[in-house]
């Protein structure tokens, strides 16, 4: 996973471009899957982790809403200061 999503992709998503949204969700998919995992214990004490699809859908929904409702494309992001 690369560090950054191109600014133009985020702006396009904000403006309703579905392909841009898919690009963003694909970028964050490993993190979304990891955050959606749920511990399951089988009958003999075997522990496995499964993706809780409801939690995954909730995270995707919240990310989409944050982009659509909170992100301001008129505010150009500042570059991080080099240490």
C-alpha positions, 0 to 999 in steps of 0.5 A: 500500500502506497503512503498517499492517495493522489489529491485529485482522486480525493477531489474526484471522489468528493465530486461523486466519481465512483471510480475514485471512491473505489480507488480510495476503498481499495487503498484502505482495504487492508486496514478495513479488513484488519479492523473488521476481524472478529475472534472466533473460538471453535468447540475444541478451543481453536481460535480463528479470526473472521471478517465481520461483514457488518463492521466492514460495511460500517467502516466503509460507510463512515469513510465514505461519509467523511470524504463526502461530508467533511473533506474540503477540496478548496483547502489545499493540504499542507506538506509535512515538515521534514525533520 
